[in-house]
Amino acid sequence: MIADGVEDEEKWLAAGITGLQQNAFYMHRALDSNNLRDALKYSAQMLSELRTSKLSPHKYYELYMRSFDELRKLEMFFKEEARRGCSIVELYELVQHAGNILPRLYLLCTVGSVYIKSKEAPAKDVLKDLVEMCRGIQHPVRGLFLRSYLSQVSRDKLPDIGSEFEGDADTVIDAVDFVLQNFTEMNKLWVRMQHQGPAREKEKREKERSELRDLVGKNLHVLSQIEGVDLDLYRDTVLPRVLEQVVNCKDEIAQFYLMDCIIQVFPDEYHLQTLEILLGACPQLQPSVDIKTVLSRLMERLSNYAASSTDVLPEFLQVEAFSKLNNAIGKVIEAQVDMPIFGAVTLYSSLLTFTLHVHPDRLDYADQVLGACVKKLSGHGKLEDSRSTKQIVALLSAPLEKYNDIVTALKLSNYPRVMEYLDTETNKVMATVIIQSIMKNNTRIPTADKVDSLFELMEGLIKDLDETHEEVDEDDFNEEQNSVARLIQMLSNDDPEEMYKIICNVRKHIMTGGQRRLPFTVPPLVFSALKLVRRLQAPDENPFGDETSTTPKKIFQLLNQTIESLSAVPSPELALRLYLQCAEAANDCDLEPVAYEFFTQAYILYEEEVSDSRAQVTALHLIIGTLQRMHVFGVENRDTLTHKATGYSAKLLKKPDQCRAVYGCAHLFWVDDQDNLKDGERVLICLKRALRIANAAQQMSNAARGSTGSVTLFVEILNKYLYFFEKGNTHITVAAIQSLIELIMTEMQSESSTPDPATDAFLASTKRYIQFQKQKGGSIGEKYEPVKV
Amino acid sequence: MNFLVGAFKAPCSISITLADGRSRKQVPLKKENGKTAMVPLFQSQENIIGEVVIEPVQGKKVEHNGIKIELLGQIELYFDRGNLYDFTSLVRELDVPGELYERKAYPFEFSTVEMPYESYNGVNVRLRYVLKVTVGRNFISNIVEYQHFVVQNYTPPPSMNNSIKMEVGIEDCLHIEFEYSKSKYHLRDVIIGKIYFLLVRIKIKNMELEIRRRESTGSGPNTYVETETLAKFELMDGAPVRGESIPIRLFLSPYELTPTYRNINNKFSVKYYLNLVLVDEEDRRYFKQQEITVYRLLETS
């Protein structure tokens, strides 16, 4: 049935075009032979095709355009006639003899245009007559097209300032009156379409209306093009009258479209100076009008205007643009009870953008907006609607983008209150946005208070907000937490006192993060604290000595507690590393008991928590490495720790691991820059023990697999021998080295050994090294002299 | 009757010429045989001066018992065909009985002739003026010649010319108020007016203004009334809503109107009406008729 309708319409259109062309043909003939009477007769018949009610606006437009072209030719003819001496006044009367109104009015407008051009009568009188006479067409579509034709032919003939049609009797006021009246009538017709025809075709009608809206809006465009419409005229006449029509038409589609039109076609400075009037109309619109979009666009335009040049900013202040907009939005939200939260938030978001552009210095304005938003949100609980949340994110991101500085945003007391209304997911997104802003701008957050507020803002990332632990994507989670970690690194203050407070605050917050987050957040905090410790160490940084409350000792206490939490997580390897880091820092601060305590913690962790053998190996090497560098310990403490470490080494599961740990331990007894820590004998004991273990490993391998495995371990031990030999450990003798080399060679030639190119290469380079040292001469060369390779 | 002259080949030819015949305005007049001829135009109280020329056919004498010229104002009712009512009859004797041998001219003059009624050619009635020359003869029929002419009388603009204003309606359905700026219009006038829609509950399709002529002939039980619609002029297209006002501007010049004639010699009258017609979507017609007076304006220029 619908298809039939479309087909029928095509048919009707085709018939209309045929009729039109036929009559146009006769009209042309009449024009060619200067036969006025026939020309009028056929043009009226041609225009009669426009009387159809069967076409949709779209198709009707096609017919209209064809008529329009033909009427241009007729107009040319009328001009010719007038030049030939035919009285234009008579012509004006003559066309009105047509019996049918629609052709009559099209002809009248056409002659009217020539009439104005001839200047035989004041333009305003002709215009007024035309616009009045057009009232005869009350059919919406036909009326709209007729009036649009009128608007079209009169556009270049308005008595505008500076136009040739301006005169004593014709002023721009007349031009404005004319366009306004035509606009008003067109809008009435347009609105009326909505109420005609059966209710079931509402949708179709709305579609048709939207196809026609530009015909109505065109009038506003014409108004905006009139040179003579200056601010005064706009404020006192044009705008009030347009708004009156908009408000009174009580039609949702029209109100939305026309408000938008007003905002788009007239200049920004006019809007600014007439804000009150324009905004005053908003609460009077129908409740169903999408006012938020309208206002948002207005504010967007004004924002852009403000951004365009700083010269215009005083204007904004002068008219108190912000408070006007703010009031208007309040009123609109109040008036439109059913406006969804989404709408309200959009409005606030636009207003915020506006105020940020226009009044970057007035944080209180921004805060006011956020406060109003909170008020609107309160009583709604968390937002579920995704569009609203999206808007809130936009709202909250705006200050960050503008100021590029979270510190400023933190001054907005209502900022976190708005965030509270976001759901967990969005809250996280927002927090990430904040962090990214900080990263991007390298913002420094200088005070503990700010840090506190910031972390409150980012609650969503810092801890689990709701009880339900929904499964989050592992990667996403890591990403989030990494960014938090980066953020922690960014916090710094030159004043150690304040920095300490910052650290305490951060700690307070991240401790609530739960076991999944701590491994990410604790390390940066620890390093941040250690950084502070290092700074305190520097003599000039801490002029008051122990007088100040922030002492390394205190920090270390804090660190101790912090790291402890990691071991509970459990993340023992990480905790162990951090303990060792702290120990080293304590070492640098000459705090032996503290360092010892950290080591103890590390050892406890090693013993109780680190059970994986691979982890053990790594941990142990770390312990050895750290311990080797410690100089703060007294003999007793050091012995204890060294002894323990050696003991651990021997207890590793795999022989090669044991071997390596043990020869590593050798270093614990030989610290280069400390003379009291050069126990050559114990070094040798360690190395010998390592050799034994290596031997045992070879045999085990032989027994278990039938081959002795590689000699890598021996080569490694040889290297250790060489190292200590070179360092002047007298217990390492040339004979010992010599015998080790021979041992390796024997092992390599044994049948059961597995060839291993890596080991061969290692051995070869070791040999080359010995050779090299020999040739070097001097004391080293002498020392190596007896070693035979 | 002219053809009778031709048929029997009258012994003389008669021609009537007017003194100002060349300069006088000529207007078309539809004759009985359907043809249109141009005839001179007069108005009341004009002098009708001219000359009758009688020329006997070569070598014949015309014997007559008197020659006269009459000026007749006649009303002819078609349903009463054949009966002419003369409301005006003036006679001038041109010659005493005698004989005519050669061409002879007789000047004549009717001074300030009272011609109160205009020539009119209606559906059922005709009012005409004629100059009739009769050459009276014994025993055989008289020789007659006619000269038709048209009378139009001009009126100055009326001193009172009120507007027509009226509110009409169908209860709870349609209420309109219309206004025509005048009640009296001259023939080349323009009707200006407005229609206000006070209440619209029907779906109106369009609105027209008709000019109707009501010609009433006879009297008493023999009254014949004939109504013609002379103009149909579309005023509005589409359905208005409450509060709309639609302008009216109708030029009368394209239509063939006559002035309003009220009681012409108790024989007939011609009246004009404006009929406002609203048509709804089911083609029902709602109308209101108002009489207007039409007059022939005396051009002062």
Interface residues (C-beta under 8 A of the other chain):
Chain A: R51 E93 Q96 H97 G99 N100 I101 L102 R104 E132 M133 R135 G136 I137 Q138 H139 P140 R142 G143 K188 R192 Q196
Chain B: N206 A231 K232 F233 E234 L235 M236 D237 G238 A239 P240 V241 E244 S245 I246 P247 R249 F251 S253 P254
